[in-house]
Amino acid sequence: RAPQMVLNEVWNDPPVMRLGSDDILTFSFDEMSHEYNRFIYRITHCNADWTPSDLHEIDYLEGFNNMPVEEWENSVATTQLYTHYTFSLPNENVSLLLSGNYKVEIFDDEDGGETPVAEFCFSIVDPRVRISATVSGDTDLSLNEDEQQLSFIVDCSGYSIASPSSDIIPVVYQNRRIDNAVIGVKPTYITGNSLEYLHNGKLIFNAGNEYRRFELTDPNSPSLNVDEVAVYGDEYHALLYIDKPRKNHSNYIDENGRYFVRTLEGYGSPIEADYVHVHFALDTPYTPDGDYYLFGDLTNNAISPLTRLDYDAEGGYYHTTMLLKLGLYNYMYVWMPHGGNALKTSAVEGDFYNTDNEYLIYIYHREFGARYDKLVGVHAINYRLEDN
């Protein structure tokens, strides 16, 4: 539980290390007991779409793979017992040699090491191109309504690319979501050393709304958006205020879906933060043609039966519960129609052109005959209405 990646001890920075630098990426997760489990981590190099590349381990890492997680601590003075595991990359056992995407899977060695119990995705960039970008609520489909359009230019001066249109693979993420990522869009224009991605319909995103948030840093004291904290048996339960569908743009200052583990208990250490059963409720009519899901980093930006909301016919609302570590959390509600393949924010949150969203642009280079996608540029841009 509570898997997190932190680059150079700076929370919320994108998990992108620079090739050959002193960057350190720290990984952590909790196992819900005080018994030591021998976890091992396995590193796999991936293509731009996160499928495994055709490289062998010896190509992309120096040292050893399938190494044990050797740093661990038991929780202190918590009602929910857990063991906090951490490791960093690179380390004395392994260093990474190539740019591109990497997946780190955590396996419980005592279970045979076949099924991952946690997964982290990060990247290493070898900066060879320069990226400039803009985001606008004025799109090619609508004017200041429910969408945002991204435009960007890739300057390849000084970097040789044989066939820019086919060899360059852009990937764009909105708030680090995988479900609506845009992969492999082609340039609108190629002028000299520049690839221009302008007025492209594939780079128009539903704008969504600011994430909802709650904060619980002391289980004995309700805080932001927490209605009540109660103890049942020896476990804490936090009831959030009932959420309602939003018809207007929110003025919340959010963290674009992130969460931050934090406690006021003891010295504020990660092993002093307790776990709480957090109860979410959404006051909206029953919709038989689809399902509502909790969404954000707290659900790994994915939907599953565990994050689906159940309908309480007697109370007339949807609800779900998650066991979460103390801290600050962003979340939203998304809707998936039965048989559909695209999550919708409009059903509950609405889509508003002036929503503050983060866009990450990754530029990959796949040379003819190459066995992997090089990552040659990364650029982050936040859309803020006051900046436009």
C-alpha positions in Angstrom: 0.0 0.0 0.0 0.9 3.7 -0.3 3.4 3.2 -3.2 5.4 6.4 -3.9 8.3 7.5 -6.0 10.2 10.7 -5.1 12.9 12.2 -7.3 15.8 13.9 -5.5 13.6 14.2 -2.4 11.3 16.7 -4.2 7.7 15.6 -3.9 5.5 15.9 -7.0 8.3 16.2 -9.5 7.7 13.9 -12.5 9.7 10.6 -12.2 12.2 11.4 -14.9 15.9 11.0 -14.2 18.6 12.4 -16.5 21.0 9.9 -18.0 24.4 10.1 -16.5 23.4 12.5 -13.7 23.4 12.3 -9.9 19.6 12.0 -9.8 18.2 9.5 -7.3 14.7 8.1 -7.4 13.4 6.7 -4.1 10.7 4.1 -4.0 8.6 3.1 -1.0 5.6 0.9 -0.1 4.0 -0.7 2.9 3.1 -4.3 3.7 0.3 -4.6 6.3 2.0 -6.6 9.0 5.0 -6.4 11.3 6.4 -9.6 9.8 9.4 -9.3 7.5 8.7 -10.3 3.9 11.5 -10.8 1.5 10.5 -8.5 -1.5 12.6 -8.4 -4.6 12.5 -5.7 -7.4 12.8 -6.5 -11.1 13.7 -3.8 -13.6 12.4 -4.0 -17.2 13.2 -1.6 -20.0 10.0 -0.5 -21.9 9.0 1.1 -25.2 7.2 4.4 -25.4 3.9 2.6 -24.9 5.2 0.7 -21.8 5.4 -2.7 -23.5 8.8 -4.4 -22.8 11.5 -3.5 -25.3 13.6 -6.1 -27.2 16.7 -5.3 -25.1 18.4 -7.8 -22.9 19.2 -6.9 -19.3 22.9 -6.6 -20.1 22.0 -3.9 -22.6 20.2 -1.5 -20.2 21.6 -2.2 -16.7 25.0 -2.7 -15.1 25.0 -4.9 -12.0 22.3 -7.2 -10.8 18.5 -7.4 -11.4 16.0 -9.2 -9.1 17.6 -7.7 -6.0 16.0 -7.8 -2.5 14.6 -4.6 -0.9 16.9 -4.3 2.1 15.7 -1.2 3.9 12.6 -1.7 6.0 11.1 -0.4 9.3 8.1 -1.4 11.3 5.4 1.2 12.0 5.5 2.8 15.4 2.4 3.4 17.6 -0.1 2.8 14.8 -3.4 0.9 15.1 -2.7 -0.7 11.7 0.5 -2.6 11.8 2.7 -2.3 8.7 6.2 -2.5 7.5 7.6 0.3 5.4 10.0 -0.8 2.7 12.3 1.6 0.7 15.0 1.4 -2.0 16.6 3.8 -4.4 17.9 3.7 -8.0 20.7 3.8 -8.9 22.4 2.0 -6.0 25.5 0.0 -5.2 24.0 -3.1 -6.9 22.6 -1.6 -10.1 22.9 1.4 -12.4 20.9 2.0 -15.6 22.6 2.6 -18.9 20.1 3.8 -21.5 17.4 6.4 -21.8 13.7 5.4 -22.1 10.9 4.0 -20.0 11.5 1.6 -17.1 9.1 -0.5 -15.1 10.0 -1.8 -11.6 7.9 -4.7 -10.3 7.9 -5.8 -6.7 7.5 -9.5 -6.0 7.0 -11.4 -2.7 9.8 -13.9 -2.9 8.1 -16.2 -0.4 5.2 -16.5 -2.9 7.5 -17.7 -5.6 8.1 -14.2 -7.2 5.6 -14.7 -10.0 2.9 -12.1 -9.4 3.9 -8.5 -8.8 2.4 -6.9 -5.6 3.4 -3.4 -6.6 4.6 -1.6 -9.8 6.4 1.6 -10.5 6.9 3.3 -13.8 9.6 6.0 -14.4 11.8 7.3 -17.2 15.4 8.3 -18.0 15.9 11.1 -20.5 19.0 11.9 -22.5 18.1 15.5 -23.5 18.8 15.9 -27.2 15.9 18.1 -28.4 14.2 21.2 -27.0 10.5 21.4 -26.5 8.3 24.5 -26.3 4.5 24.2 -25.7 1.3 26.2 -25.1 -2.1 25.1 -23.8 -5.3 27.0 -24.7 -9.0 26.8 -23.8 -9.7 28.1 -27.3 -9.5 24.9 -29.3 -10.2 23.9 -32.9 -13.5 22.4 -31.8 -14.8 24.9 -29.1 -14.2 28.4 -27.7 -13.7 28.5 -23.9 -16.1 25.6 -23.2 -15.1 22.2 -22.0 -11.8 21.4 -23.7 -8.1 22.3 -23.8 -5.8 22.1 -26.8 -2.1 21.5 -26.5 0.4 22.7 -29.1 4.1 22.1 -29.1 7.3 22.4 -31.2 10.3 20.1 -31.1 13.6 21.8 -32.0 16.0 19.1 -33.2 18.9 21.4 -34.0 22.2 19.6 -33.6 20.5 16.2 -33.3 20.4 13.9 -36.4 17.1 12.2 -37.2 16.9 10.3 -40.5 13.1 10.3 -40.8 11.5 12.8 -38.3 7.9 12.0 -39.2 8.2 8.3 -38.6 11.2 8.1 -36.2 9.9 10.6 -33.5 7.2 9.3 -31.2 5.6 11.9 -29.0 3.6 10.8 -25.9 1.4 13.3 -24.0 -0.1 12.8 -20.6 -2.7 15.0 -18.9 -2.2 14.9 -15.1 -0.1 11.7 -15.6 -3.1 9.7 -16.6 -2.6 6.7 -18.8 -6.2 6.2 -19.9 -6.3 9.3 -22.1 -2.6 9.5 -23.1 -1.9 10.5 -26.7 0.8 8.3 -28.3 2.5 8.7 -31.7 0.8 11.9 -33.0 2.3 13.1 -36.3 3.7 16.6 -36.8 1.5 19.1 -38.6 4.6 20.8 -40.2 8.2 20.0 -40.5 10.2 23.2 -41.1 14.0 23.0 -41.1 15.0 21.4 -37.8 11.6 21.9 -36.1 8.7 19.5 -35.8 5.5 21.5 -35.2 2.4 19.9 -33.6 -0.2 22.6 -34.1 -4.0 22.5 -34.6 -4.1 18.8 -34.1 -7.4 17.3 -33.1 -5.7 14.4 -31.2 -4.2 17.0 -28.9 -7.5 18.3 -27.7 -8.3 17.0 -24.2 -11.5 17.1 -22.1 -10.6 19.7 -19.5 -12.2 18.1 -16.5 -12.4 20.1 -13.2 -10.0 20.7 -10.3 -9.5 17.6 -8.2 -11.5 17.2 -5.0 -9.3 17.0 -1.9 -9.3 16.0 1.7 -6.6 16.1 4.4 -6.3 13.9 7.4 -3.1 14.2 9.3 -4.3 13.4 12.8 -6.9 10.6 13.2 -8.3 12.3 16.3 -9.0 15.6 14.6 -11.1 15.9 11.4 -9.6 18.3 8.9 -10.3 19.5 5.3 -13.5 17.8 3.9 -13.6 15.3 6.7 -17.0 15.2 8.5 -16.2 12.7 11.2 -13.5 10.3 12.5 -14.6 7.4 14.5 -13.0 4.3 16.0 -14.6 0.9 15.5 -12.9 -1.8 17.4 -9.3 -0.7 17.1 -9.4 0.8 13.6 -10.0 4.4 12.5 -12.8 5.3 10.1 -13.1 8.7 8.4 -16.3 9.9 6.9 -15.9 12.5 4.2 -18.6 15.1 3.6 -21.0 13.7 0.9 -19.9 14.8 -2.5 -22.3 16.1 -5.1 -22.0 16.5 -8.9 -20.4 19.8 -9.8 -22.1 22.1 -12.3 -19.5 24.9 -12.1 -15.7 25.1 -12.2 -14.2 24.7 -8.8 -11.9 27.2 -7.2 -9.9 24.5 -5.4 -6.1 24.7 -5.6 -5.3 21.1 -6.3 -2.2 18.9 -6.9 -3.5 17.5 -10.2 -4.3 14.1 -8.6 -1.3 13.5 -6.4 -1.3 12.5 -2.7 1.2 13.3 0.0 1.7 11.1 3.1 1.9 13.3 6.1 1.1 13.0 9.8 1.2 15.3 12.9 1.8 12.3 15.1 5.2 11.9 16.8 8.0 13.3 14.7 6.1 13.1 11.5 8.0 10.1 10.2 6.4 7.9 7.5 6.4 5.0 9.9 4.3 7.0 12.4 1.5 7.7 9.9 -1.5 5.5 10.7 -4.0 4.0 8.2 -7.6 5.0 8.2 -10.7 3.5 6.4 -11.8 6.5 4.4 -15.5 6.5 3.4 -16.4 8.3 0.1 -20.0 9.1 -0.8 -21.5 10.6 -4.0 -25.0 11.9 -4.0 -26.2 11.2 -7.5 -29.1 9.2 -9.0 -28.6 5.6 -10.0 -27.4 5.1 -13.5 -27.9 1.5 -14.8 -25.9 2.0 -18.0 -22.6 2.5 -16.4 -20.4 2.7 -13.3 -18.8 5.4 -11.2 -15.2 5.0 -10.0 -12.9 6.8 -7.6 -9.9 8.1 -9.5 -6.5 9.7 -9.0 -3.1 8.6 -7.7 -4.8 7.0 -4.8 -6.1 4.4 -7.2 -3.0 4.4 -9.4 -5.0 6.3 -12.0 -6.8 3.1 -12.9 -10.2 1.6 -12.5 -11.0 -1.8 -11.0 -13.7 -3.5 -9.0 -11.9 -2.3 -5.9 -12.4 1.4 -6.9 -16.0 1.1 -8.2 -18.7 2.8 -6.2 -21.7 0.7 -5.0 -25.2 2.2 -5.0 -27.1 2.3 -1.8 -30.7 2.2 -2.9 -32.1 3.1 0.6 -29.8 6.1 1.0 -29.9 7.1 -2.6 -26.2 7.6 -3.1 -23.0 5.8 -4.3 -20.2 4.9 -1.9 -16.9 3.1 -1.5 -14.2 2.8 1.2 -10.4 2.7 0.9 -7.7 2.0 3.5 -5.4 5.0 3.1 -2.4 6.4 5.0 -2.7 9.7 6.7 -2.0 12.7 4.5 -3.3 15.0 1.8 -5.2 13.4 -1.1 -6.6 14.5 -4.4 -9.4 12.5 -6.0 -12.2 12.7 -8.5 -15.1 10.6 -9.7 -15.2 9.2 -13.3 -17.9 7.3 -15.1 -17.5 4.4 -17.5 -20.5 3.3 -19.6 -21.0 -0.4 -19.8 -19.1 -1.7 -22.8 -17.2 1.6 -23.1 -13.5 2.2 -23.2 -13.2 5.8 -22.3 -13.5 7.3 -18.8 -15.7 10.4 -18.6 -15.2 13.3 -16.1 -18.2 15.2 -17.4 -20.8 13.0 -15.6 -19.9 14.2 -12.1 -17.0 16.7 -12.2 -17.9 18.5 -15.4 -15.4 19.8 -18.1 -14.3 23.4 -17.9 -11.8 25.1 -20.1 -10.3 27.0 -17.2 -9.2 24.0 -15.2 -5.6 24.0 -14.1 -4.1 20.8 -15.7 -0.6 19.5 -16.0 0.6 18.3 -19.4 3.8 16.2 -19.8 5.3 15.8 -23.2 7.8 12.9 -23.8 9.7 12.8 -27.1 11.0 9.3 -28.1 13.3 8.5 -31.0 13.1 5.1 -32.6 15.9 4.8 -35.2 15.4 2.4 -38.1 16.4 -1.1 -37.0 16.7 -0.1 -33.3 15.5 -2.4 -30.5 14.2 0.3 -28.2 12.8 3.9 -28.0 15.2 6.5 -26.8 13.8 9.3 -24.7 15.4 12.4 -26.0 13.2 15.2 -24.5 10.7 15.9 -21.7 8.7 19.0 -21.1 6.1 19.9 -18.5 3.5 22.7 -18.8 0.7 23.7 -16.5 -2.4 25.4 -18.0 -3.5 28.3 -15.8 -6.1 30.7 -17.0 -4.2 33.7 -15.6 -1.2 32.8 -17.7 -3.2 32.9 -20.9 
